[in-house]
Amino acid sequence: MQNSLFSDFDEITAKQWKQKIQFELKGEDYNQTLLTRTAEDINIKPFYQGVKDDRPITMHHQGWKIAEKIYVKNKSASNVSILKALENGAEGLYLTIASKDISLEAVLNQVPLEGLQIDFEFEFFCVDFIDSLLRFFTGKKAKLHLNLDIIGRLARQGNWHENQKKDFEKLSWIINQVQESSQVESSIAIDLSLYQNAGATMVQQLAYGLSHANEYLDYFKDTCVNVTFLNSMSGNYFFEIAKLRAIRVLWENLISAYQIPSKLFIHSTPSRRNKTLYDYNLNMLRTTTEYMSAILGGSDRISFLPYDAIYHKDNEFSSRIARNQLLILKHESYFDTVKNPADGTYYIEELCRELCEKAFKLFKQIEKSGGFLSQLKSHQIQKKIKESASKESTRFQENTTVLVGTNRYENPQDRMSEDLELYPFVKTNSRKTLIEPIIERRLSEQLEKQRLKTETP
């Protein structure tokens, strides 16, 4: 049935809108006044229109789950934390296993495993442990994501676990084992969060992540490999929604070239880069918009970040507050009732298209130059991220990039030196590495160091 209300009005073109805006500006330059150039080299326009010949980008997303991160070192304490997390609303787990001596049977004692989604991250690389893990979960009907990322380890630590050849041989053995398991939904992770927290632009995050993933796809070729992208969300609300949608579009394009079936999962968590030591309660506001971007952008699983995580040890109060942020969004704000709410949004779809176009162009440049590993070993990736991080730091120092309570509207009476349970800055340890590692660094670190030195009782 035709909508008679809208048929009564003539269609207004973008050119007509622009002419009207130019008239209202009374001589001011349209481009200088109303266009904002971003770090991604994208112009934010004052209005957006749909293009008739353009098909909308549709995600077909199926919903999201709250996954609580737990560091597994002490089996008894970890078991208590897991049971509490599930009792208090967590729908999945993200377990970082500290040692190959950890007993999964003890850690998961009395945990209802049927249907439970569990992400595993390992601080070691041991095929025997993975083999025992797969045997432990046989018949238990849990959904597992192993999040193995040997290239991400090299990028973050500067070294392989052993060496490139042996690490890939071990990974290949695990991938072959996983092919026979119906419980393992994905086995490889692409650590986008490293690039984001180190200061890379969104275009760089997408391009590096795609090229990073391509190294695995090229190595395993005809093997079906399902992948999880580990993503960090910044406070750039609409851009982050578009970035997540761009990940799926770019992944589909990459997979189509290999002509193999492969599933993509996105696990999102708030960025640490924009979190602050001073006026730390504002971190709750930052993470709230980041959770919303993660949901609207189509994340499969979302983990929370407590507002005091950069300087406090794990504590029940801040974890409960952070968990409740997601529970409120899900059960009281109904953020899980509408599928693909960003579909048909002209602004977000245009941002998605531009991010895809620029990221794919950079991806092709990386591949033409030998691929991600080659660029990482020649330190080109590190160099480009440093350049982007330096530009962002300059904007922060000039108050162009604002962190409220830290470089604008700060409270000079804030005192933090006696509250530090954790060292909140980058630690540098002198050690021999194969390549220069990519270093995560919060934007406000230098300013906070200065403030701590000048605090008075």
Summary of the structure (lengths in Angstrom):
residues: 457
radius of gyration: 23.2
end to end distance: 72.2
largest distance: 72.7
contacts: 1370
relative contact order: 0.12
helix: 46%
strand: 12%
